[in-house]
Amino acid sequence: MAEQTQPRLFDEQAAPAPELAQPRPLAGGVARVLMPNRTQLELRASDLDALLPEGHRARLVWAWVEQADLGGMYAGIRAVEGGSGRTAIAPEILFALWLYATLEGVGSARALARLTEEHDAYRWICGGVSVNYHTRADFRRAHGETLDALLSDSVAALLSVGALTLKRVAQDGTRVRASAGAASFRRGETRERCLEEARTQVERLKGEIEADPGAPTRRQRAAQERAARERQARVEQALKRLPEMAAIKAKQGKKRAEARVSTTDAEATVMKMGDGGFRPAYNAQLATDTQTQVIVGVEVATVGTDMAQLSPMVEQVGERYGKHPEEWLVDGGYPAHEQIEQAAEHTKVYAPVPKPKDPGSDPYVAKDDDSAAVGAWRERMGSNEAKEIYKERAATAECVNALARERGLIRLRVRGKAKVRCVLLLHALAHNLMRTLALAPELLGYGRGAPSDLAIAT
């Protein structure tokens, strides 16, 4: 019997032969050509900075992040020079990753985790620093106040160089699909049962861990217990919101017992979407300067109507920049009389006047019971000048909403109003970054001729 020899570690292996092409006969014989061999391993010496060309969008994002005030993000870092503890990841990396991902239409933390390993632009931003999925996900929802301040700073910078005047603003709302299913909306009795089941599951998992703390599956059981606690907290939050939804049902003339709240995302509300269907969603409100299409205000509402959203946004913009726009443009869903009266103290409201029930009455003539602000609004909207000004609303608001949808603001990946607002702020900052490039590239360290050059490279 022939002795079988075992292959040694460093035995020479034959290189895989390239795939042979079908012979192609020519007049003088068979053609001899080189075919690709994609199984051949290659080692290339390259630094990360050489991966991206000058003017790449990732470089633009990093230039903006470097000059941004991230003091609020640094405030939570406990690791200091000379002290103990694990070195923290620079907030610039995490912030730049989410900004660039937003511009590229990536809204999932898990998708972002894959891209940081496979995509050159994301690898360039990380610069060799490893960032796990949980760190990325936690960062996006943990810095709402800082993101809000950065929005104010981005607009203030444009105001300071005269690129923005804030004379006329258009406001519009867009409904964004929530991270909750229709089946998660339950009535009171069902929610009580779900809460009891969640509490029982938490106690059972806690008892299993205490009974066998050294079990190999301890980590898995701890994760299960954490998930059960989170579910219990969501159900409890849904129960707290039940009276609010019951009051809305009563106002609509329906039975209070018909009120339902999601046990997945208690703050999500079933709204009528653009396609006519009804799904759990949030009402994202954006205020945009009509001259420059810079987003100057952001808010999230948990109701499907825009009726009560006008005055709060006017006040928000005034608080952010110390001045109110001279003119404010909204569609027909906003002009409730009390909202017009409150907004009229700071700005002129341009909104379509509803058609009167009496066909013979003039909608642009002040009524006897109208306040001074409402009467002035009616008369103003009857002028040709107002009709020309109002045309800017759709040209501004609809364009900005369409850009947000192109960047992935179609379905949310987070739950809760506070986290949704963080996502919306990231979209606003990403949008304003690109507008800054077009309006005042010197704020990003580029010359006046930069926008056209960078548009090709991005």
C-alpha positions in Angstrom: 0.0 0.0 0.0 1.5 3.3 -1.1 2.2 5.7 1.8 0.1 8.9 1.7 2.0 12.0 2.4 0.3 14.9 4.2 0.7 18.3 2.7 2.9 20.6 4.7 2.1 24.2 5.7 4.4 25.9 3.2 4.1 23.5 0.3 4.0 25.4 -3.0 0.4 25.6 -4.3 -0.3 25.9 -7.9 -1.8 29.2 -8.9 -5.4 28.8 -10.0 -5.6 28.7 -13.8 -7.5 31.5 -15.4 -10.8 30.7 -16.9 -10.3 29.7 -20.5 -12.2 31.5 -23.2 -13.8 29.9 -26.2 -11.3 29.8 -29.1 -11.9 32.5 -31.6 -10.5 31.5 -35.0 -9.0 34.2 -37.1 -7.7 34.2 -40.6 -4.1 33.4 -39.4 -5.1 30.9 -36.7 -6.7 31.0 -33.2 -6.5 34.3 -31.4 -4.2 34.4 -28.3 -5.6 36.8 -25.6 -5.3 37.5 -21.9 -8.5 36.8 -19.9 -9.1 38.1 -16.3 -8.2 36.0 -13.3 -10.4 37.3 -10.5 -9.3 34.7 -8.0 -5.8 35.9 -7.8 -4.9 37.5 -4.5 -3.3 41.0 -4.6 -1.6 43.1 -1.9 -1.6 46.8 -2.5 0.2 49.4 -0.5 -2.2 52.4 -0.1 -3.0 54.9 2.6 -6.6 55.8 3.4 -6.2 59.4 2.3 -5.4 58.3 -1.2 -8.7 56.5 -1.5 -10.7 59.6 -2.1 -10.1 62.3 -4.8 -9.9 66.0 -3.8 -13.4 67.5 -3.6 -15.1 64.2 -2.6 -18.3 64.7 -0.6 -16.8 62.9 2.4 -14.0 65.5 2.5 -16.6 68.2 2.4 -18.5 66.7 5.3 -15.3 66.4 7.4 -14.4 70.0 6.6 -17.8 71.1 8.0 -17.6 68.9 11.0 -14.1 70.1 12.0 -15.3 73.7 12.3 -18.5 72.8 14.1 -18.9 73.4 17.8 -19.2 69.8 19.2 -18.7 70.9 22.9 -22.0 69.3 23.8 -20.9 65.9 22.3 -17.6 66.1 24.2 -19.3 66.8 27.5 -20.3 63.2 28.0 -16.8 61.8 27.6 -15.3 60.6 30.8 -11.9 59.4 29.6 -9.2 62.1 30.1 -5.5 62.3 29.6 -3.6 60.7 32.4 -6.8 59.0 33.7 -8.1 55.4 33.5 -10.8 54.0 31.3 -11.2 53.2 27.7 -10.3 55.9 25.2 -13.5 57.3 23.6 -14.2 57.6 19.9 -13.9 61.2 18.7 -17.4 62.7 18.2 -16.2 64.1 14.9 -16.0 60.6 13.5 -19.5 59.5 14.6 -21.1 62.8 13.5 -19.4 62.8 10.1 -20.5 59.2 9.5 -24.1 60.0 10.1 -24.0 63.3 8.1 -22.4 61.5 5.1 -24.8 58.5 5.5 -27.7 60.9 5.5 -26.5 62.6 2.3 -26.2 59.1 0.7 -29.7 58.1 1.8 -28.5 55.6 4.4 -30.6 55.6 7.6 -29.9 52.2 9.1 -27.2 51.8 11.7 -26.6 48.2 10.6 -26.2 49.2 7.0 -23.8 51.9 8.1 -21.8 49.3 10.0 -21.3 47.3 6.9 -20.4 50.3 4.9 -17.6 51.3 7.3 -15.9 48.0 6.4 -16.6 47.9 2.7 -17.0 51.5 1.3 -13.9 53.6 0.9 -15.6 56.9 1.8 -16.9 55.6 5.1 -13.5 53.9 5.8 -11.8 57.3 5.1 -14.1 59.0 7.6 -13.3 56.4 10.3 -9.6 56.7 9.6 -8.8 53.2 11.0 -10.9 53.7 14.1 -13.2 50.7 14.7 -16.8 51.8 15.5 -19.4 49.1 16.5 -23.0 49.1 15.7 -24.3 50.1 19.1 -22.0 53.1 19.4 -23.2 54.4 16.0 -26.9 53.8 16.9 -26.6 55.4 20.4 -24.8 58.4 19.1 -27.6 59.4 16.7 -30.2 59.5 19.3 -28.2 60.9 22.3 -27.3 64.4 21.1 -30.6 66.1 20.3 -29.7 69.4 22.0 -26.3 69.6 20.3 -27.8 68.9 16.9 -30.4 71.5 17.5 -27.7 74.1 18.4 -25.7 73.1 15.3 -28.8 73.9 13.1 -28.9 77.4 14.6 -25.2 77.8 14.1 -25.3 76.7 10.5 -28.0 79.3 9.7 -26.4 82.0 11.8 -23.1 81.6 9.8 -24.9 82.2 6.6 -26.7 85.2 8.1 -23.3 86.6 9.2 -21.8 86.6 5.7 -25.0 87.9 4.0 -25.8 84.7 2.2 -29.2 84.6 3.9 -31.6 87.3 4.8 -34.5 85.4 6.3 -37.0 87.7 4.7 -39.5 85.0 3.6 -40.0 81.5 5.0 -42.2 78.6 3.7 -43.4 76.0 6.2 -44.6 72.5 5.3 -45.2 69.2 6.9 -44.4 65.7 5.5 -45.7 62.5 7.1 -42.9 60.0 7.6 -43.7 56.3 8.2 -43.0 55.3 11.8 -41.1 52.2 13.0 -44.3 50.5 14.1 -46.7 48.1 12.5 -50.5 48.6 12.3 -51.0 45.4 14.3 -49.1 47.0 17.3 -52.0 49.4 18.0 -54.1 48.0 20.8 -57.0 49.0 23.0 -56.8 49.5 26.8 -57.7 45.9 27.9 -55.2 44.4 25.4 -52.5 46.7 26.6 -53.0 45.8 30.2 -52.7 42.1 29.3 -49.5 42.9 27.3 -48.0 44.7 30.2 -48.7 41.8 32.6 -47.1 39.4 30.1 -44.0 41.7 29.8 -43.6 41.9 33.6 -43.9 38.1 33.9 -41.3 37.6 31.3 -38.9 40.0 32.9 -39.2 38.2 36.3 -38.8 34.8 34.7 -35.6 35.8 32.9 -34.2 37.5 36.0 -34.9 34.3 38.0 -33.1 32.1 35.4 -30.0 34.3 35.5 -29.9 34.4 39.3 -30.4 30.6 39.6 -27.5 29.8 37.2 -25.2 32.8 36.9 -22.3 30.8 35.4 -24.3 29.3 32.5 -22.8 29.6 29.0 -25.9 31.4 27.8 -25.8 34.0 30.6 -25.1 36.8 28.1 -27.9 35.7 25.8 -30.3 35.6 28.8 -29.2 39.0 29.9 -29.9 40.4 26.4 -33.3 38.7 26.5 -34.0 40.3 29.9 -33.0 43.7 28.6 -35.3 43.3 25.6 -38.2 42.3 27.8 -37.6 45.4 30.1 -37.6 47.6 27.0 -40.9 46.1 25.8 -42.4 46.6 29.3 -41.3 50.2 29.2 -42.9 50.7 25.8 -46.2 49.2 26.9 -46.2 51.4 30.0 -45.6 54.4 27.8 -48.5 53.4 25.6 -50.8 53.2 28.6 -49.8 56.7 29.6 -50.8 58.1 26.2 -54.1 56.3 26.2 -56.1 59.3 27.8 -54.7 61.7 25.2 -55.9 59.5 22.3 -59.2 58.8 24.0 -59.8 62.6 24.3 -59.0 62.9 20.5 -61.6 60.2 19.8 -64.2 62.0 21.9 -63.5 65.3 20.1 -64.1 63.5 16.8 -67.4 62.3 18.0 -66.3 58.7 18.5 -66.3 56.4 21.5 -63.3 56.8 23.9 -63.0 53.0 24.1 -62.0 53.0 20.4 -58.7 54.7 21.2 -55.6 52.7 20.3 -51.9 53.2 21.0 -49.0 51.3 19.6 -47.1 49.0 22.0 -44.0 49.3 19.7 -43.9 53.1 19.5 -46.3 54.8 21.8 -45.8 58.3 20.2 -46.5 57.2 16.7 -50.0 58.0 15.3 -52.0 56.5 12.5 -52.1 59.3 9.8 -53.3 59.6 6.3 -50.3 59.3 4.0 -49.7 60.9 0.6 -50.9 57.8 -1.3 -54.3 58.0 0.5 -53.6 55.1 2.9 -53.4 55.2 6.7 -50.3 54.1 8.5 -48.4 54.8 11.7 -46.3 58.0 11.1 -44.8 61.2 12.5 -45.6 64.7 11.1 -42.2 66.3 10.2 -42.3 70.1 10.1 -39.7 72.0 8.2 -39.4 75.8 7.8 -37.3 76.9 4.8 -36.0 80.2 3.6 -37.5 80.7 0.1 -34.6 82.6 -1.4 -31.9 80.1 -0.5 -33.8 76.9 0.4 -31.9 76.8 3.7 -33.8 74.9 6.5 -34.2 77.3 9.4 -36.6 75.4 11.7 -37.4 71.8 12.6 -40.1 70.2 14.6 -41.9 66.8 14.9 -45.6 66.5 15.6 -47.5 63.4 16.7 -50.8 64.5 15.0 -51.6 64.2 11.3 -53.0 67.7 10.9 -50.9 70.9 10.4 -53.6 73.1 11.9 -51.7 73.9 15.2 -48.1 73.9 13.8 -47.9 77.5 12.5 -47.4 79.6 15.6 -44.9 77.3 17.4 -42.6 77.2 14.4 -42.8 81.1 14.0 -41.8 81.3 17.7 -39.0 78.8 17.3 -37.4 80.6 14.4 -37.6 83.9 16.3 -35.9 82.4 19.3 -33.2 80.7 17.2 -32.0 83.8 15.4 -33.3 86.8 17.4 -35.5 87.9 14.5 -38.7 86.9 12.7 -39.1 86.6 8.9 -41.2 89.4 7.4 -43.4 86.9 5.5 -44.5 83.4 6.3 -45.9 81.0 3.6 -48.1 78.0 4.5 -50.6 75.8 2.7 -54.4 75.5 3.4 -53.9 73.1 6.3 -52.4 75.7 8.6 -54.6 78.9 8.7 -56.7 78.3 11.9 -57.8 81.8 13.0 -56.1 81.6 16.4 -52.9 80.5 14.8 -53.0 83.5 12.3 -53.6 85.9 15.2 -50.6 84.6 17.2 -48.3 84.5 14.1 -49.4 88.0 13.0 -47.7 89.5 16.1 -44.3 88.6 14.4 -44.9 88.1 10.6 -47.3 88.4 7.7 -49.0 85.1 7.0 -49.6 84.1 3.4 -52.1 81.2 3.2 -55.0 80.3 0.9 -58.4 81.6 2.1 -61.0 78.8 2.2 -63.9 79.0 -0.2 -67.0 80.4 1.6 -70.2 78.3 1.9 -72.1 81.1 0.3 -71.1 81.3 -3.4 -72.1 84.9 -3.5 -69.8 86.1 -0.7 -66.3 87.4 -1.4 -63.7 85.3 0.5 -61.2 88.2 0.4 -63.4 90.7 2.3 -63.1 90.8 6.1 -66.1 89.4 8.0 -67.8 91.1 10.9 -66.6 88.5 13.4 -63.0 88.5 12.1 -60.2 89.8 14.3 -58.0 92.5 12.8 -55.3 89.9 12.0 -57.7 87.5 10.3 -59.4 90.4 8.4 -56.0 91.7 7.2 -55.0 88.2 6.0 -58.2 87.8 4.0 -57.7 91.2 2.2 -54.0 90.5 1.7 -54.6 87.2 -0.1 -57.0 88.9 -2.5 -54.2 91.0 -4.0 -52.2 90.0 -7.1 -48.9 90.7 -5.2 -49.8 88.1 -2.6 -50.7 85.6 -5.3 -47.2 86.0 -6.8 -45.5 85.7 -3.5 -47.5 82.6 -2.6 -46.1 80.8 -5.6 -42.8 80.5 -3.8 -44.3 78.2 -1.2 -44.5 75.1 -3.4 -41.3 75.9 -5.2 -39.5 75.9 -1.9 -41.2 73.5 0.5 -42.0 70.8 -2.0 -38.5 70.8 -3.3 -36.9 70.5 0.1 -39.4 67.7 1.0 -38.5 65.9 -2.2 -34.8 66.1 -1.4 -35.4 64.7 2.1 -37.3 61.8 0.6 -34.4 61.1 -1.9 -32.1 61.0 1.1 -34.2 58.3 2.8 -36.7 60.2 4.9 -39.4 57.8 3.9 -39.5 55.3 6.8 -37.9 55.9 10.2 -35.5 53.5 11.9 -35.9 54.9 15.4 -38.8 55.1 17.8 -40.1 58.0 19.9 -40.5 61.7 19.2 -37.2 62.7 20.6 -35.2 60.2 18.5 -37.2 61.1 15.4 -36.4 64.7 15.9 -32.7 63.8 16.0 -33.1 62.1 12.6 -34.9 65.1 11.2 -32.2 67.4 12.5 -29.5 65.3 10.8 -31.4 65.7 7.5 -31.7 69.4 8.0 -27.9 69.7 8.8 -27.0 67.6 5.8 -29.2 69.7 3.6 -27.8 73.0 4.9 -24.3 71.7 4.4 -24.9 71.3 0.7 -26.6 74.7 0.5 -23.6 76.3 2.3 -21.4 74.9 -0.4 -23.4 76.6 -3.0 -24.1 79.9 -1.2 -20.9 80.5 0.9 -18.2 77.9 0.2 -15.6 80.1 2.0 -17.3 79.0 5.2 -16.0 75.5 4.4 -12.6 76.6 3.3 -13.3 76.5 -0.4 -13.1 79.3 -2.9 -16.0 80.9 -4.8 -15.3 78.6 -7.8 -15.6 75.5 -5.7 -19.3 74.5 -6.1 -19.1 73.5 -9.8 -15.9 71.6 -9.2 -17.2 69.8 -6.2 -20.4 68.9 -7.8 -18.6 66.6 -10.2 -16.4 65.0 -7.6 -19.3 64.2 -5.2 
